[in-house]
Amino acid sequence: MPTNKKMLTALRKLLYSDKDLKDTYQIERKMVNMTHPLVLKSLYKMWDHKVSVEDHEIPVRIFMPRKEGDYPLMIFFHGGGFVTGNIDSYSRVCTRMANMTNHMILSVDYRLAPEHPFPAGLEDCYAVVKEIIQSHYHFNQSPRPITLIGDSAGGNLAAAVSLLARDRGEFKVDRQILLYPATYSDHSDTSPYPSVKENGQDYLLTQKRMIDYIDLYVQDKRDLNNPYVAPVLAQDLTNQPETLIITAEYDLLRDEGEDYGKRLKEAGNEVEIYRLPDSIHGFIALMPLFPEVRACYKVINRFLNKGGSHES
C-alpha cells in the first residue's frame, strides 16, 4: 500500500475543501502556491521569458542543470486539473527535473480555466512549442530533439499538442512523456475504467474533484468527446511521437492513461507504459528521497537516453 491512508485523508482535507470547486478554485490556487513555495532564483539557473501570440503573452520559465553544458530540451506542462498550478508552484519540480535528467526544462504558464476554458490552455501550450521549434534564436543551437512532458492535466495537454501538431502539420514533436495523464473526460461511475471506482475516493485525487475540473475546463459539453480534450477518443492515433507513459498504481487516472498507451501502440507508434507500484497521483512533486520519485526518474532517464549521451 502507498502512504498511510489516514495521512492522505488529512492531507486531502487540508488542501482541498469538500465544497464545490466552482466556488473555491480561487482559494485553492492560493493554497497551491502556499504549499509549493517559489524556489529562490538566486540559488538555481533559471530565467523568465514570454512568448507573444496575437492578443496576449504566455510566460515561460527556463531551468538549467547545475553543470555548464549544452543540453537537450524538454517542454513541461504542469498539472492542476486545468484550473490550478503555475510556473511558480512547479518551480521546485522543474528545478529537480533539470538536474535529475540533465535536460533544459521550459515550463509553460498556460491560461487556466474557468476564466479561460478549453481550448485556451491547449492553444497556449501549442503556441509555445511552435515558437521554440520554429524559432531557433531562443537558443545557441537548434533545441532538437524536442520532448514534451506533463503531469496529470499537463500530460493531457502534452498528448493533445502532439495530436494537434500532426493535424495542423506545422511542426513535429519527437518524444512525449505523460505522467499519470488524464486522457478521458468522464470520471463518474459510468466511466469504463475500473481504477476510477477503485481509487476515486481514498486518495488525494478523487472522482468528485476530477469531475469538477472537467466541468470547469470544458464549457461546451460537446467538447467532452473532442480528442483534444480526451485523447483516448481520437479515431486516428497514427504518427505520434515516441511515447513514455508512467501511471500510479493507486490513481483513478491509471487505467485511462494505460489505455491511451495501448491505443497508441495499436496505431503503430513506439510506446512504453510503466505502472509505478505503491504510488499515488501527483508523486512527481515529492522529494527524491521518496522511492517512487527515484524510480520514476530512472524510467524517464532510460527513455531519454536511448541512443543518447546525456546520462544522469
C-alpha positions as CSV (number, residue, x, y, z in Angstrom):
1,M,0.0,0.0,0.0
2,P,1.1,3.6,-0.5
3,T,1.4,6.3,2.1
4,N,-0.8,5.8,5.2
5,K,-4.5,6.3,4.2
6,K,-5.2,8.4,7.4
7,M,-2.4,10.8,6.4
8,L,-3.8,11.0,2.9
9,T,-7.2,11.8,4.2
10,A,-5.8,14.5,6.5
11,L,-3.8,16.0,3.6
12,R,-6.9,16.0,1.3
13,K,-9.0,17.8,4.0
14,L,-6.1,20.3,4.5
15,L,-5.5,21.0,0.8
16,Y,-9.0,20.5,-0.7
17,S,-12.4,21.7,0.5
18,D,-15.4,19.5,0.3
19,K,-17.3,22.4,-1.2
20,D,-18.0,22.7,-4.9
21,L,-14.7,23.5,-6.7
22,K,-16.6,26.1,-8.8
23,D,-16.9,28.1,-5.6
24,T,-13.5,27.5,-4.2
25,Y,-11.0,27.3,-7.1
26,Q,-9.6,30.8,-6.5
27,I,-8.9,29.9,-2.8
28,E,-7.3,26.6,-3.9
29,R,-5.0,28.4,-6.2
30,K,-3.7,30.4,-3.3
31,M,-3.3,27.2,-1.3
32,V,-1.4,25.6,-4.0
33,N,1.1,28.5,-4.1
34,M,1.4,28.4,-0.3
35,T,2.2,24.7,-0.3
36,H,4.6,24.9,-3.2
37,P,6.9,27.9,-2.3
38,L,8.9,29.5,-5.1
39,V,12.4,28.3,-5.5
40,L,14.9,31.1,-4.8
41,K,16.1,32.2,-8.2
42,S,19.5,33.2,-6.9
43,L,20.2,29.5,-6.0
44,Y,19.4,28.0,-9.4
45,K,19.9,28.6,-13.0
46,M,16.5,29.8,-14.3
47,W,15.2,32.7,-16.2
48,D,11.9,34.0,-17.4
49,H,10.7,34.8,-20.9
50,K,7.4,35.5,-22.6
51,V,6.1,34.1,-25.9
52,S,3.9,36.6,-27.7
53,V,0.8,35.5,-29.5
54,E,-1.9,37.6,-31.2
55,D,-3.7,39.0,-28.2
56,H,-1.6,38.0,-25.1
57,E,1.8,36.9,-23.8
58,I,2.5,33.4,-22.4
59,P,5.0,33.4,-19.5
60,V,7.6,30.6,-19.6
61,R,10.4,29.8,-17.2
62,I,13.6,28.0,-18.3
63,F,15.6,25.8,-15.9
64,M,19.1,24.6,-16.5
65,P,21.1,21.8,-14.8
66,R,23.7,22.9,-12.3
67,K,26.6,21.9,-14.5
68,E,27.5,24.0,-17.5
69,G,26.9,22.4,-20.8
70,D,24.7,22.1,-23.9
71,Y,21.5,20.2,-23.0
72,P,18.5,18.9,-24.9
73,L,15.2,20.5,-24.2
74,M,12.0,19.3,-22.5
75,I,8.9,21.5,-22.6
76,F,6.9,21.0,-19.4
77,F,3.1,21.4,-18.9
78,H,2.1,21.5,-15.3
79,G,-0.8,19.7,-13.6
80,G,-3.6,21.1,-11.6
81,G,-6.7,20.0,-13.4
82,F,-6.5,22.8,-15.9
83,V,-7.7,25.1,-13.0
84,T,-4.8,25.5,-10.6
85,G,-1.0,25.4,-10.7
86,N,1.5,27.7,-12.4
87,I,5.2,28.1,-13.1
88,D,5.9,29.2,-9.6
89,S,4.1,26.3,-7.9
90,Y,6.1,23.9,-10.2
91,S,9.5,25.6,-10.0
92,R,10.8,23.1,-7.5
93,V,9.6,20.2,-9.6
94,C,11.2,21.7,-12.7
95,T,14.5,22.5,-11.0
96,R,14.7,18.9,-9.8
97,M,13.7,17.6,-13.2
98,A,16.5,19.6,-14.9
99,N,19.1,18.2,-12.6
100,M,17.9,14.6,-12.5
101,T,17.5,14.3,-16.3
102,N,20.4,16.6,-17.5
103,H,17.9,18.4,-19.6
104,M,16.9,22.0,-20.1
105,I,13.3,22.4,-18.9
106,L,11.0,25.0,-20.3
107,S,7.8,25.4,-18.1
108,V,4.7,26.9,-19.7
109,D,2.4,29.1,-17.7
110,Y,-0.7,28.4,-19.8
111,R,-4.0,30.1,-19.2
112,L,-6.3,28.4,-16.7
113,A,-10.0,27.6,-16.6
114,P,-12.7,28.6,-15.9
115,E,-11.6,32.1,-16.9
116,H,-10.1,30.6,-20.0
117,P,-11.8,27.3,-20.8
118,F,-10.8,24.8,-23.5
119,P,-9.1,25.3,-25.9
120,A,-7.3,28.4,-24.4
121,G,-4.7,26.5,-22.3
122,L,-4.1,24.0,-25.1
123,E,-3.6,26.8,-27.7
124,D,-1.0,28.4,-25.3
125,C,0.9,25.2,-25.0
126,Y,0.8,24.6,-28.7
127,A,2.0,28.2,-29.4
128,V,5.0,27.9,-27.2
129,V,6.1,24.6,-28.7
130,K,5.6,26.0,-32.2
131,E,7.7,29.1,-31.3
132,I,10.5,27.0,-29.8
133,I,10.7,24.6,-32.7
134,Q,10.4,27.2,-35.5
135,S,12.5,30.0,-33.9
136,H,16.0,28.8,-33.1
137,Y,17.1,32.3,-32.0
138,H,16.0,31.4,-28.4
139,F,19.0,29.0,-28.2
140,N,22.5,29.0,-29.5
141,Q,21.6,25.9,-31.5
142,S,18.6,24.0,-32.6
143,P,17.0,22.6,-29.4
144,R,16.1,19.2,-31.0
145,P,15.2,16.6,-30.1
146,I,12.1,18.2,-28.6
147,T,10.4,16.2,-25.8
148,L,7.1,17.2,-24.3
149,I,6.4,16.3,-20.7
150,G,3.5,16.9,-18.4
151,D,1.8,15.5,-15.3
152,S,-1.9,14.9,-14.9
153,A,-3.7,17.7,-16.8
154,G,-0.3,18.6,-18.2
155,G,0.0,15.1,-19.5
156,N,-3.3,15.6,-21.2
157,L,-2.0,18.8,-22.8
158,A,1.2,17.2,-24.0
159,A,-0.8,14.4,-25.7
160,A,-3.2,17.0,-27.2
161,V,-0.4,19.2,-28.5
162,S,1.1,16.1,-30.2
163,L,-2.2,15.3,-31.9
164,L,-2.7,18.9,-32.9
165,A,0.8,19.2,-34.3
166,R,0.1,16.2,-36.6
167,D,-3.3,17.5,-37.6
168,R,-2.1,21.0,-38.4
169,G,1.2,19.9,-39.9
170,E,3.1,22.9,-38.6
171,F,5.8,21.1,-36.7
172,K,6.8,17.6,-35.4
173,V,7.2,16.5,-31.8
174,D,9.9,14.0,-31.3
175,R,9.0,12.5,-27.9
176,Q,6.4,12.8,-25.2
177,I,6.4,11.7,-21.6
178,L,3.0,11.6,-20.0
179,L,3.0,11.3,-16.2
180,Y,-0.3,9.9,-14.8
181,P,-2.1,11.7,-17.6
182,A,-5.8,12.5,-17.9
183,T,-6.9,11.1,-21.3
184,Y,-10.6,10.7,-20.9
185,S,-13.4,13.1,-20.0
186,D,-15.8,11.0,-17.8
187,H,-14.8,10.3,-14.3
188,S,-18.2,9.4,-12.9
189,D,-19.4,5.9,-12.1
190,T,-20.2,5.4,-15.8
191,S,-16.5,5.5,-16.7
192,P,-15.4,2.3,-18.4
193,Y,-12.1,2.3,-16.4
194,P,-12.1,0.3,-13.1
195,S,-9.4,2.5,-11.5
196,V,-11.9,5.4,-11.3
197,K,-14.0,3.5,-8.8
198,E,-11.2,1.6,-7.2
199,N,-9.1,4.7,-6.4
200,G,-11.5,7.5,-6.7
201,Q,-12.3,8.0,-3.0
202,D,-9.4,7.3,-0.7
203,Y,-6.6,9.3,-2.2
204,L,-5.7,12.9,-2.9
205,L,-7.4,13.0,-6.4
206,T,-11.0,12.0,-6.1
207,Q,-13.8,11.3,-8.6
208,K,-15.6,14.5,-7.5
209,R,-12.5,16.6,-8.0
210,M,-11.8,15.3,-11.5
211,I,-15.5,15.8,-12.4
212,D,-15.3,19.4,-11.1
213,Y,-12.0,20.0,-13.0
214,I,-13.5,18.8,-16.3
215,D,-16.7,20.8,-15.7
216,L,-14.6,24.0,-15.3
217,Y,-12.3,23.2,-18.2
218,V,-14.9,22.2,-20.8
219,Q,-17.5,24.9,-21.3
220,D,-19.2,23.4,-24.4
221,K,-20.2,19.9,-23.4
222,R,-20.0,18.7,-27.0
223,D,-16.2,19.0,-26.5
224,L,-16.3,16.2,-23.9
225,N,-15.8,13.9,-26.9
226,N,-13.2,16.1,-28.6
227,P,-9.9,14.2,-28.9
228,Y,-8.0,17.3,-27.8
229,V,-9.9,17.1,-24.5
230,A,-10.0,13.3,-24.3
231,P,-7.1,12.0,-26.4
232,V,-8.1,8.3,-25.9
233,L,-11.2,9.0,-28.0
234,A,-9.1,10.0,-31.1
235,Q,-10.1,8.0,-34.1
236,D,-6.6,8.3,-35.6
237,L,-3.6,7.9,-33.4
238,T,-1.0,7.3,-36.1
239,N,2.2,9.4,-36.5
240,Q,2.5,10.2,-32.8
241,P,5.8,10.8,-31.0
242,E,7.8,8.1,-29.3
243,T,5.9,7.9,-26.0
244,L,6.6,7.1,-22.4
245,I,3.5,6.8,-20.1
246,I,4.0,6.4,-16.4
247,T,1.0,5.7,-14.2
248,A,0.5,5.4,-10.5
249,E,-0.9,2.2,-9.0
250,Y,-3.4,4.0,-6.7
251,D,-4.6,6.7,-9.1
252,L,-8.1,6.9,-10.6
253,L,-6.4,8.0,-13.9
254,R,-4.3,4.9,-14.1
255,D,-6.4,2.8,-16.5
256,E,-7.2,5.6,-18.9
257,G,-3.5,6.6,-19.2
258,E,-2.5,3.0,-19.8
259,D,-5.4,2.5,-22.3
260,Y,-4.1,5.5,-24.2
261,G,-0.7,4.0,-24.4
262,K,-2.1,0.7,-25.7
263,R,-4.1,2.5,-28.4
264,L,-1.0,4.4,-29.4
265,K,0.8,1.1,-29.8
266,E,-2.0,-0.4,-31.8
267,A,-1.7,2.6,-34.2
268,G,1.9,1.7,-34.9
269,N,3.7,4.1,-32.5
270,E,6.6,3.3,-30.3
271,V,5.3,3.3,-26.7
272,E,6.5,2.3,-23.3
273,I,4.0,2.0,-20.4
274,Y,5.2,1.8,-16.9
275,R,2.9,1.5,-13.8
276,L,4.7,2.7,-10.7
277,P,3.8,0.4,-7.8
278,D,2.7,1.7,-4.4
279,S,2.3,5.3,-5.7
280,I,-0.5,7.8,-5.8
281,H,-1.4,10.7,-8.2
282,G,0.9,13.6,-8.0
283,F,4.0,11.8,-6.8
284,I,6.4,13.8,-9.1
285,A,6.0,16.8,-6.7
286,L,7.6,14.7,-3.8
287,M,11.2,15.0,-2.8
288,P,13.7,12.5,-4.4
289,L,14.0,10.7,-1.0
290,F,10.7,9.0,-1.9
291,P,11.4,5.7,-3.7
292,E,8.6,6.3,-6.2
293,V,10.3,9.6,-7.3
294,R,13.7,7.9,-7.8
295,A,12.0,5.0,-9.7
296,C,10.2,7.5,-11.9
297,Y,13.3,9.3,-12.9
298,K,15.1,6.0,-13.5
299,V,12.4,5.1,-16.1
300,I,12.4,8.6,-17.6
301,N,16.2,8.7,-18.0
302,R,16.3,5.3,-19.6
303,F,13.7,6.5,-22.1
304,L,15.5,9.8,-22.7
305,N,19.0,8.3,-23.1
306,K,18.2,5.6,-25.6
307,G,20.9,6.2,-28.1
308,G,21.9,9.4,-26.4
309,S,24.8,10.7,-24.3
310,H,23.1,12.7,-21.6
311,E,23.4,10.2,-18.8
312,S,22.0,11.3,-15.4
